[in-house]
Amino acid sequence: MTSHTPTPEPTAGSGQRRGGGRGIALLVICSCQLMVVLDITIVNIALPHIQGALGFSTESLSWVINAYTLTFGGLLLLGGRLGDILGRRKVFIGGILLFVVASLLGGLAQESWQLLAARSLQGVGGAVASPTALALITTTFREGPERNRAFGVFAAVSAGGGAIGLLVGGMLVEWLDWRWVLFVNVPIGLAIAIATPRFIRESERHAGHFDILGALTSTAGMVALVYGFIRASEDGWTDPLTIGAFCAAVALLAVFLAIESRSRQPITPLRMFRDRNRAGTYGMMLSLAAALFGMFFFLTLFVQNVLRFSPLQAGLAFLPISAVIAVGAGIASQLLPKYGPKPFMVTGALLAAGGLSWLTQTDVHSTYLGSLIGPMLVFGFGMGFQFVSLTLMAVSGVAAHESGAASGILNATQQVGGSLGLSILVTTFGTASRDEATSQIPAFLAQASPAEQLQFRRTGQLPPPWGDAVLSSGVSSAFLAAAAFAVVAALIAVFVIQVRASDLERFQGGGYDPAPSAAASGEDTS
């Protein structure tokens, strides 16, 4: 059993005496969260340029995203535990500095493997810093309106980070170079690390142990599973390494479940999945994250490689999605106390599936205003309905001391689901692209000059317009698979989620307290 020492309300501790108000402390904490959150979308915009510079195939390019999200999601709960046991301010600074070093190494990468190693290290730093940042709010701000306002600002930064990343990424790539989407973290991270000791007080430590084996086996198992799908997209399902990766994934995940079922302080409390609503919520997040990550990944490639958008234009092109997500979330927040979360979970998943199904019509003749903006808005509105509903359902009926674990698992599920889903969509893309390329090659060779034919034999890549047709066909098929994920989420919402009268009373009465426990996204108190 973990021993808990009550955390005193923040006083004018040394940090506050030396540096001034809690407003700056909140700025420091939220700056960290913004940096960690936007590092997915800011890199998304740079993907075509990274592909050209470091020689990634379209399938292997997904590892630039997955290397970050897998380590981030897989170690997120362990990161929260580190802060509880070692001291949150100390761990927060350590996570930030690790993120800074990884960003610098990634920006300097000259080979694809170097960038992937740096992205993995970034994920580790983010997993350490992000849950600790949230927990620091509880020890920096007094309970009541002050803390609630701080949580509101933190949530707004988390929600807006994706949109900011798209825009900033576009500007950095267009005006400077793709490497600056990584370099930009260095001065920001150093400023946060320097300011933290001055404005944020250290938390008290809690007794406990680290479930390192649980964290490592779960992360390694998911990496093996994702690698298996991506390997299959390039080398086929009978490839020995493909089969070996899937076997390793099954073995590692089985070991993970065995460890978690026997541990007194598991990194992922399996009892959280016994409640059908919570288990259904995690399943929905897994499916919807797969659809969301896939949509951004493939649309980014399409608008820059087929529509020939500049990086800045691509960043601006995605802003309407962020806007309608905010609108949808606002509507859900206002109406959820009256109707409960289930109608929004069902409707949101169906809207997401509808938007993705509409995007399957994407082809080489598609335009942004005529073909893409409509389904993007439908998809975004549906996702806006989901975020508030899923968060509330994840913590509904959970004891106050376990709310951190419940919400932490939801966040981890989002990252892992996005990575796993993206790998499956990449496999779908690869199969469809190869089939389309087979049909396009004869037409290309019949019209190509000797120089063009020589270039094709060297690179294996078809030039426009043949290459555009290949990419478009693969993207369209990937959207079909993404729509299937959204349909799975809708089925879970219809048949698994059951909102009771007591749940509605709690939502109507404001019984949900969003403040995490001292566990900060992963503490187990069994």
C-alpha positions in Angstrom: 0.0 0.0 0.0 1.3 3.4 -0.9 1.7 5.7 2.1 0.2 9.2 1.6 1.3 12.2 3.5 -1.3 15.0 3.2 -0.1 17.7 0.9 -0.4 21.1 2.6 -2.0 24.0 0.8 0.5 26.2 -0.9 1.9 29.0 1.2 4.4 31.7 0.5 7.1 29.2 0.1 10.6 29.9 -0.9 9.7 29.8 -4.6 6.9 32.4 -4.2 9.0 34.6 -1.9 11.8 34.9 -4.3 9.9 35.2 -7.5 6.5 36.7 -7.2 3.1 35.5 -8.1 1.5 32.3 -8.9 0.6 33.7 -12.3 4.1 33.2 -13.5 4.1 29.7 -11.9 1.0 28.9 -14.0 2.8 30.3 -17.1 5.7 28.0 -16.5 3.5 24.9 -16.0 1.3 25.7 -19.0 4.3 26.4 -21.2 5.6 22.9 -20.6 2.2 21.4 -21.4 2.0 23.5 -24.6 5.4 22.4 -25.7 4.7 18.7 -25.1 1.2 18.8 -26.8 2.1 20.7 -29.9 5.1 18.5 -30.6 2.9 16.1 -32.4 1.2 18.5 -34.8 4.2 20.8 -35.3 6.1 17.9 -36.7 3.2 16.7 -38.8 3.4 19.8 -41.0 7.1 19.1 -41.6 6.7 15.4 -42.6 7.0 15.9 -46.4 10.2 17.8 -45.9 11.6 15.3 -43.4 10.8 12.5 -45.8 12.8 14.2 -48.6 15.7 15.2 -46.4 16.2 11.9 -44.6 14.9 9.4 -47.2 11.9 8.0 -45.4 9.4 5.9 -47.3 5.8 7.0 -46.8 5.2 3.9 -44.6 8.3 4.4 -42.4 7.6 8.1 -42.2 4.8 7.3 -39.7 7.5 6.3 -37.2 8.4 10.0 -36.8 5.0 10.3 -35.1 4.8 6.9 -33.5 8.3 7.0 -32.0 7.1 10.0 -29.9 3.5 9.0 -29.1 4.4 5.4 -28.2 7.0 6.3 -25.6 5.0 9.2 -24.4 1.8 7.2 -24.0 3.5 4.1 -22.7 5.5 5.9 -20.0 2.9 8.5 -19.1 1.7 6.7 -15.9 5.2 5.9 -14.8 6.1 9.6 -15.2 3.3 10.6 -12.8 4.6 8.0 -10.3 8.1 9.4 -10.6 6.9 12.8 -9.5 5.0 11.5 -6.5 8.0 9.5 -5.2 11.0 11.7 -6.1 9.4 15.1 -5.8 7.4 16.8 -8.6 9.5 19.9 -9.2 12.7 17.9 -9.5 11.2 15.4 -11.9 9.5 18.2 -13.8 12.8 19.9 -14.5 14.4 16.6 -15.4 11.7 15.8 -17.9 12.0 19.3 -19.5 15.8 19.0 -19.8 15.5 15.5 -21.3 13.0 16.9 -23.8 15.4 19.8 -24.7 18.3 17.5 -25.3 16.2 15.2 -27.4 14.9 18.1 -29.5 18.4 19.4 -30.1 19.6 15.9 -31.2 16.5 15.5 -33.4 17.1 18.8 -35.1 20.8 17.8 -35.8 19.8 14.4 -37.2 21.5 13.4 -40.4 20.1 9.9 -40.7 16.5 8.6 -40.3 17.4 6.4 -37.3 18.9 9.3 -35.5 15.7 11.3 -35.8 13.6 8.3 -34.6 15.9 7.8 -31.6 15.6 11.5 -30.7 11.8 11.4 -31.1 11.6 8.4 -28.8 13.7 10.3 -26.2 11.4 13.3 -26.6 8.5 11.0 -25.7 10.3 9.9 -22.6 10.9 13.5 -21.5 7.2 14.4 -22.3 5.9 11.4 -20.3 7.9 12.6 -17.3 7.1 16.3 -17.5 3.4 16.3 -18.6 1.7 14.5 -15.7 4.0 16.2 -13.3 3.0 19.6 -14.7 -0.6 18.8 -14.0 0.1 17.6 -10.5 2.1 20.7 -9.7 -1.1 22.8 -10.0 -2.4 21.0 -7.0 0.6 21.9 -4.9 1.0 25.5 -6.2 -2.6 26.7 -6.1 -5.1 26.8 -3.2 -8.1 24.5 -3.5 -11.2 26.3 -4.7 -11.7 29.1 -7.3 -7.9 29.7 -7.6 -7.1 26.1 -8.4 -10.2 25.7 -10.7 -9.1 28.7 -12.7 -5.6 27.2 -13.1 -7.1 23.9 -14.3 -9.2 25.9 -16.8 -6.1 27.6 -18.2 -4.2 24.3 -18.3 -7.1 22.6 -20.1 -7.4 25.4 -22.7 -3.7 25.2 -23.4 -3.9 21.4 -23.8 -6.8 21.8 -26.2 -5.3 24.6 -28.2 -1.8 23.2 -28.5 -2.6 21.1 -31.6 -3.9 24.2 -33.5 -0.9 26.3 -32.4 1.5 23.5 -33.5 0.0 23.4 -37.0 0.4 27.1 -37.5 3.8 27.4 -35.9 5.1 24.3 -37.7 4.0 25.8 -41.0 5.7 29.1 -40.3 9.0 27.5 -39.2 9.2 25.1 -42.1 8.4 27.8 -44.7 10.5 30.6 -43.3 13.4 28.6 -41.8 13.8 24.8 -42.2 12.1 21.6 -41.0 14.7 21.2 -38.3 13.4 24.3 -36.5 10.2 22.4 -35.5 12.6 20.6 -33.1 15.1 23.4 -32.4 12.3 25.7 -31.2 11.9 23.5 -28.1 15.4 24.3 -26.9 15.1 27.9 -25.8 11.6 27.4 -24.6 12.5 24.3 -22.5 15.6 26.0 -21.1 13.6 29.0 -20.0 11.1 26.7 -18.3 13.8 24.8 -16.5 15.5 28.0 -15.3 12.2 29.6 -14.1 10.9 26.5 -12.3 13.0 26.6 -9.1 12.3 30.3 -8.7 8.5 30.2 -9.0 7.4 26.6 -8.2 7.8 25.0 -4.8 8.8 21.4 -4.3 6.1 18.9 -3.4 6.3 16.4 -0.5 7.4 12.9 -1.5 5.2 9.8 -1.1 6.4 6.3 -0.3 6.0 3.8 -3.1 7.8 1.9 -5.8 8.2 2.1 -9.6 6.4 -0.4 -11.8 9.3 -0.2 -14.3 8.8 -3.7 -15.7 5.1 -3.0 -16.3 5.9 0.2 -18.1 8.7 -1.3 -20.2 6.8 -4.5 -21.2 3.7 -2.5 -22.2 5.7 0.0 -24.3 7.9 -2.6 -25.9 4.9 -4.7 -26.7 3.1 -1.8 -28.4 6.3 -0.9 -30.3 6.5 -4.5 -31.6 2.9 -4.5 -32.6 3.2 -1.2 -34.5 6.4 -2.4 -36.1 4.6 -5.6 -37.3 1.9 -3.6 -39.1 4.3 -1.2 -40.7 6.7 -4.0 -41.7 3.7 -5.9 -43.2 2.8 -2.8 -45.3 6.3 -2.8 -46.9 7.3 -6.5 -46.9 4.1 -8.5 -46.7 2.4 -10.5 -44.0 4.6 -13.6 -44.5 7.9 -11.8 -43.9 9.8 -13.4 -41.1 10.4 -10.1 -39.3 6.7 -9.3 -39.6 5.7 -12.6 -38.0 8.4 -12.2 -35.4 7.2 -8.7 -34.4 3.7 -9.9 -33.9 4.8 -12.9 -31.8 7.0 -10.6 -29.7 4.1 -8.2 -29.2 1.8 -11.0 -28.0 4.5 -12.3 -25.6 5.4 -8.9 -24.2 1.8 -7.8 -23.7 0.9 -11.1 -22.0 3.9 -10.6 -19.6 2.6 -7.0 -19.0 -0.9 -8.2 -18.1 0.6 -10.9 -15.7 2.8 -8.2 -14.0 -0.1 -5.8 -13.6 -2.4 -8.4 -12.2 0.0 -9.4 -9.5 1.6 -6.0 -8.6 0.5 -4.2 -5.4 1.1 -0.9 -7.1 0.6 -1.5 -10.9 1.3 1.2 -13.4 -2.0 0.4 -15.0 -4.6 -0.7 -12.4 -6.6 -3.4 -14.3 -9.6 -2.9 -12.0 -10.2 0.3 -13.9 -11.5 -1.8 -16.7 -14.0 -3.7 -14.7 -16.6 -1.0 -15.0 -18.2 -1.3 -18.4 -18.6 2.5 -18.9 -15.0 3.1 -18.2 -13.8 0.2 -20.3 -16.0 1.3 -23.1 -14.7 4.9 -22.8 -11.1 3.6 -23.1 -12.1 1.5 -26.1 -13.7 4.6 -27.8 -10.7 6.7 -27.1 -8.5 4.0 -28.6 -10.6 3.9 -31.8 -11.1 7.6 -32.2 -7.5 8.4 -31.6 -6.6 6.0 -34.4 -9.0 7.9 -36.7 -7.7 11.3 -35.6 -4.0 10.6 -35.9 -4.6 9.0 -39.3 -6.6 11.9 -40.6 -3.9 14.5 -39.8 -1.1 12.3 -41.1 -2.6 11.5 -44.5 -4.2 14.9 -45.1 -0.9 16.6 -44.3 0.8 14.5 -47.0 -2.1 15.0 -49.5 -2.4 18.8 -49.2 1.4 19.3 -49.6 2.3 16.6 -52.1 -0.8 16.6 -54.3 -2.4 20.0 -53.8 1.1 21.5 -53.6 0.3 23.6 -50.5 3.2 25.3 -48.8 3.9 24.3 -45.2 2.2 27.6 -44.0 -0.8 27.0 -46.2 -1.1 23.5 -44.9 -1.0 24.8 -41.3 -3.7 27.3 -42.0 -5.7 24.7 -43.9 -6.1 22.6 -40.7 -7.2 25.5 -38.4 -10.9 25.2 -39.2 -10.8 21.7 -37.7 -9.4 23.1 -34.4 -12.1 25.8 -34.4 -15.0 23.4 -34.8 -13.6 21.0 -32.3 -13.7 23.9 -29.8 -17.3 24.7 -30.8 -18.4 21.1 -30.5 -16.7 20.8 -27.1 -18.4 24.0 -25.9 -21.8 22.8 -27.0 -21.2 19.4 -25.3 -20.1 21.1 -22.0 -23.3 23.2 -21.9 -25.8 20.5 -22.7 -24.2 17.5 -21.1 -25.6 18.1 -17.6 -29.1 18.0 -19.2 -28.8 15.1 -21.5 -25.8 13.1 -20.2 -22.7 12.1 -22.1 -24.1 9.1 -24.1 -26.0 11.2 -26.8 -22.8 13.2 -27.5 -20.6 10.1 -27.6 -22.9 8.4 -30.1 -23.5 11.5 -32.2 -19.8 12.5 -32.1 -18.6 9.1 -33.3 -21.2 9.0 -36.1 -20.2 12.5 -37.3 -16.5 11.5 -37.2 -17.3 8.3 -39.2 -19.4 10.4 -41.7 -16.6 12.9 -42.2 -14.0 10.2 -42.8 -16.3 8.3 -45.2 -16.7 11.6 -47.1 -12.9 11.9 -47.3 -12.7 8.5 -49.0 -13.8 10.3 -52.2 -10.5 12.1 -52.2 -8.6 11.7 -55.5 -6.1 13.4 -57.7 -8.7 15.9 -58.8 -9.8 17.0 -55.3 -9.6 20.6 -54.1 -9.4 22.0 -50.6 -12.6 24.1 -50.8 -14.5 21.8 -53.0 -13.6 18.4 -51.6 -11.8 18.6 -48.2 -13.1 21.4 -46.0 -16.6 20.0 -45.7 -15.7 16.5 -44.4 -12.9 18.1 -42.2 -15.5 20.3 -40.5 -17.9 17.4 -40.0 -15.2 15.2 -38.5 -13.9 18.0 -36.2 -17.4 18.8 -34.9 -17.9 15.2 -34.0 -14.6 15.0 -32.2 -15.4 18.1 -30.2 -18.5 16.3 -28.9 -16.2 13.4 -27.7 -13.5 15.1 -25.7 -15.6 16.4 -22.8 -17.8 13.3 -22.8 -15.0 10.8 -22.7 -13.1 12.7 -20.0 -16.2 12.8 -17.8 -17.1 9.1 -18.3 -13.5 8.1 -17.6 -13.7 9.5 -14.1 -17.4 9.0 -13.4 -17.9 6.9 -10.3 -14.1 6.8 -9.5 -13.0 7.6 -5.9 -11.2 10.9 -5.6 -7.9 9.3 -4.9 -8.1 7.3 -8.1 -9.2 10.0 -10.5 -5.6 10.6 -11.5 -5.2 7.0 -12.5 -8.5 6.9 -14.4 -7.7 10.1 -16.4 -4.1 9.1 -16.9 -5.1 5.8 -18.5 -7.4 7.7 -20.8 -4.5 10.0 -21.9 -2.2 7.0 -22.4 -4.9 5.2 -24.4 -5.2 8.2 -26.7 -1.5 8.2 -27.5 -1.2 4.4 -27.8 -4.4 4.2 -29.8 -3.2 6.9 -32.2 0.1 5.0 -32.8 -1.5 1.6 -33.2 -4.2 3.0 -35.5 -1.8 4.9 -37.6 0.3 1.8 -38.2 -2.8 -0.1 -39.3 -3.8 2.8 -41.6 -0.3 2.9 -43.0 -0.6 -0.8 -43.8 -3.9 -0.1 -45.7 -2.2 2.8 -47.5 0.8 0.7 -48.5 -1.4 -2.1 -50.0 -3.6 0.3 -51.9 -0.6 2.4 -53.1 1.2 -0.7 -54.5 -1.9 -1.8 -56.3 -2.4 1.6 -57.9 1.3 1.9 -58.8 1.1 -1.4 -60.6 -1.7 -0.1 -62.8 0.0 3.3 -63.3 3.5 2.1 -64.3 2.7 0.9 -67.8 1.1 4.3 -68.6 4.1 6.1 -67.2 6.7 4.0 -69.1 4.7 4.5 -72.4 5.1 8.3 -72.1 8.3 8.8 -70.1 11.5 10.0 -71.6 14.7 7.9 -71.2 15.8 10.3 -68.4 12.5 9.9 -66.6 12.6 6.1 -66.9 16.2 6.0 -65.5 15.1 8.2 -62.6 12.2 5.8 -61.9 14.5 2.8 -61.9 16.8 4.5 -59.4 14.2 5.7 -57.0 11.1 3.5 -57.6 9.0 6.6 -57.3 6.5 7.7 -60.0 6.6 11.4 -60.8 3.5 13.5 -61.1 0.8 13.0 -62.2 1.2 9.3 -61.9 2.7 9.5 -58.4 -0.2 11.8 -57.3 -2.7 9.2 -58.4 -0.8 6.5 -56.4 -0.7 8.7 -53.2 -4.4 9.7 -53.6 -5.5 6.1 -54.0 -3.6 5.1 -50.8 -4.9 8.1 -48.9 -8.5 7.3 -49.9 -8.1 3.7 -48.7 -6.6 4.8 -45.4 -9.6 7.1 -44.8 -11.9 4.1 -45.3 -10.1 2.2 -42.6 -10.2 5.3 -40.3 -13.9 5.5 -40.9 -14.2 1.9 -39.7 -12.4 2.9 -36.5 -15.0 5.6 -35.9 -17.8 3.2 -36.6 -16.3 0.9 -33.9 -16.4 3.8 -31.5 -20.0 4.5 -32.3 -20.9 0.8 -31.7 -19.2 0.9 -28.3 -21.1 4.1 -27.5 -24.5 2.5 -28.4 -24.1 -1.0 -27.0 -21.5 -0.7 -24.1 -22.0 2.7 -22.5 -24.9 2.8 -20.0 -25.5 6.0 -18.2 -27.4 5.5 -15.0 -29.6 8.0 -13.2 -27.0 8.5 -10.5 -24.5 9.4 -13.2 -26.9 12.1 -14.6 -27.4 13.4 -11.1 -23.7 13.7 -10.6 -23.2 15.5 -13.9 -26.1 17.9 -13.1 -24.9 18.6 -9.6 -21.3 19.2 -10.6 -20.1 16.3 -8.6 -17.1 15.7 -10.8 -14.0 17.3 -9.5 -11.4 17.6 -12.2 -8.5 18.0 -9.9 -6.2 15.0 -9.9 -5.1 13.2 -6.9 -1.6 13.3 -5.6 -1.1 10.4 -7.8 -1.0 12.6 -10.8 -2.1 10.2 -13.5 -1.0 6.9 -12.2 -0.8 6.5 -8.5 -2.4 3.3 -7.2 -3.5 3.2 -3.6 -4.6 -0.4 -3.4 
